[in-house]
Amino acid sequence: MSKVTGQAFNYNLLRRVLQYIKPYKKLFYASFVLTILSAIIAPIRPWLIGHTLDEYIFKSDYNGLVTMTIFMVVLLVIQTITQYLQLLTTNMLGQSAIRDLRINVFKHITKLKLRFFDKTPIGQLITRTVSDMETISEIFAEGLVAILGDLLQVAVILTWMFYKDWELTVVVLLPIPFLILATSIFQKAIKGAFQSVRTEVSNLNTFLQEHITGIAIIQYFAREYQEYKKFKAINGRYRDANIKSNWYYSIFFPVVEIISATSLGLLVWYGAKSVLSKPMDVTPGTIAEFILYLNMLFRPIRELADKFNTLQMGMVGAERVFKVLDTQDTTENKGVLKPEKLDGSIQFKHVWFTYQTDLKSATQDNAVEEPVSYVLKDISFEVKAGQTVAFVGATGAGKSTIINILNRFYDIQKGEVSVDGVLIQDYELNFLRSKIATVLQDVFLFSDTIFNNITLNNPSISYEKVIDAAKKVGAHDFIEKLPGGYNYNVMERGATLSAGQAQLISFIRALVYDPAILVLDEATSSVDTESEMMIQSAIEKLMEGRTSVVIAHRLSTIQKADKIIVLDKGEIMEMGTHHELLRLDGYYKTLYDLQFSSSGILNEQEK
């Protein structure tokens, strides 16, 4: 059970939300003053109407009536302007605070380790940064300030009513305990319904994000109808949750209207009785005044339950958002080293790594040692600056994990990883990653122009540098033929480009960042033979003067590597050059034979 749902109200969480309005104190104070002013102005108009009835209309004082009418019009204009400014400042305050909070959440999410995204649905994060943020904004717009304003208005009206006629006030307030009881029951019931709505919204967003992203798989395997039924079920639960909340409203508001009508009936009965028996005690103007007061009194009382639940739902959203912010699964960035240049030498010393996150320390009391499934086991190797190292092995051998560790997407459990003889933890994280350019097998392109996808909106990369890199890679001609050239919008995930074209753009991206270390993770696997031949020479130029780490299933692409490391189940089985490994007649030779012997390419001399 969440903190918010488990107790009446979480004031610590509210204080945390209110921290975000500190930069906007002027807006907050303006909103607060306008709220007080609106509450004070509201009861004046009913009093003026009652006073006008008794002193001017019944006494046929035309001049006095005109004067009071003008005064009421002026007051109405002032009240309208005050309410407008109050709503404006309150919403500006809320949206400004939510903007800052949303920026903080996005900034925090971008710093989280990849293991967080391995176990967290993307649709859930979208809900946290969009839908839940909107519920938090309601804390300011329709929650906290609105509740304070309504409570203040109720207090002012009740004070004035008791001042005018305390006996009449007591009579008309007799049904109020029933209203308080109904409000309390409604508040508890609607809170649970709203929580169900928020849960189903998150489920709906998660389902949609995953299935729209994976629509090709659904269509490949003809699963449209089955997934449609799943979506129908989720959408049905969302509908039911909304209907349930609306059902509570459909009961509560008629009950409030009955109670309000009862108060009005008591007012008319007692007022008429007093007028007939003691005309001087209760005047017709007082009755009219109290009728207006009752309407003004019951409206905020009726809405208080709704607004309090709006506040509660904002708190539920805040709890979910702050849960993301409180996630400590971020890469530590305590390093400060930012040397002017990196040579790019790489050292792995007795590295052990597992994706398990629940390892228990052997020093803990009653700790039970659990078997650890290490992905990398005692990995040690060295790559000198400017050299090319290639990793080969079956799927799951640990090749891509080495790249993730080098970029510090994951931190190792044992051993050391160094670049230029310095532990990677000692480098400033952004600096380290800026010196490592990675070209992945699955190229991701944003819904943006080709130029922005290459530069990633880095203003220091010029248009000329991009064109020069594109020519080296051999992609300039095909880009120029696209509508708009480098300003062509590739759409989400590069859907309007072929796999080979998208891969070429990723090569340009790596080249313009001029990295010290180049990582190619199955970088040519999505490229056809013709495109691979076209960019092979460009890759070799890109590797010149840089340390290169290559992962490839095609052994033909790594035969010129200075060092080839064969991995199997997280362990180094063999290490050496292409010819050295062939002579060993071991793992690498077996892989080589499997790829080339069937096509007659195996060279007798290499045997």
Disulfide bonds with the S-S distance in Angstrom:
none
